[in-house]
Amino acid sequence: GGGPPPPRLSTADGMLLLASCVNAVAISWAGINAQAYVTATTFMVLANLNKFVVVAFGIAVLHEASSWQAVVGCGTSLLGGAAYARARSNLASRPTPVKCSEAEADDEDDEKASLQPA
């Protein structure tokens, strides 16, 4: 004997299980698709923020136990994501510096043009 048989799922439980599976596939597809549009660092930040959302959902909606470590971890993740977003925004608004080699090449082209007979 292998013990009691496993409990049978009700129709509602089966539908919730199916919805959970579909949701997991959709989230995975979105993550794979997002990799084509963002940098590796941005993708890692998104993955960490996703964990924050999952833990916060569990605490707020499912009334899971919330230790001080979980709350500090969620807060740290949220602050880190916000800091990264701000840094990316600041970086995007800066003018792109000209490399020395490009500036020197432009100067050489100007010199060659001035030596050409008119």
LINUR-V416524 format. One record per residue. N is the residue number from 1. D_FIRST is the distance of its C-alpha to the first C-alpha in Angstrom with 2 decimals. Layout:
# LINUR-V416524
((N/D_FIRST) (N/D_FIRST))
This chain:
# LINUR-V416524
((1/0.00) (2/3.73) (3/5.73) (4/8.54) (5/10.23) (6/13.37) (7/16.54) (8/18.92) (9/22.32) (10/25.38) (11/28.33) (12/30.22) (13/27.45) (14/27.24) (15/31.03) (16/31.15) (17/28.67) (18/30.83) (19/33.99) (20/32.71) (21/32.04) (22/35.50) (23/37.08) (24/35.57) (25/36.93) (26/40.29) (27/40.56) (28/39.76) (29/42.30) (30/44.89) (31/44.41) (32/44.90) (33/47.87) (34/49.41) (35/49.60) (36/52.35) (37/54.52) (38/54.26) (39/54.72) (40/51.89) (41/52.76) (42/52.78) (43/49.37) (44/47.99) (45/49.61) (46/48.05) (47/44.59) (48/45.14) (49/46.53) (50/43.50) (51/41.30) (52/43.71) (53/43.33) (54/39.52) (55/39.62) (56/42.44) (57/40.62) (58/37.54) (59/39.82) (60/42.16) (61/40.03) (62/36.45) (63/37.66) (64/35.73) (65/36.81) (66/40.01) (67/40.91) (68/44.45) (69/43.27) (70/41.91) (71/45.16) (72/47.31) (73/45.36) (74/45.79) (75/49.46) (76/50.05) (77/48.49) (78/50.61) (79/53.78) (80/53.20) (81/52.78) (82/55.93) (83/57.88) (84/56.90) (85/57.92) (86/61.24) (87/61.86) (88/61.21) (89/63.57) (90/66.25) (91/65.88) (92/66.23) (93/69.44) (94/71.19) (95/73.66) (96/72.64) (97/74.75) (98/76.86) (99/76.14) (100/79.13) (101/78.95) (102/79.18) (103/82.11) (104/83.88) (105/83.38) (106/84.91) (107/87.86) (108/88.42) (109/88.42) (110/90.98) (111/93.17) (112/93.04) (113/93.99) (114/96.96) (115/98.24) (116/98.30) (117/101.76) (118/102.18))
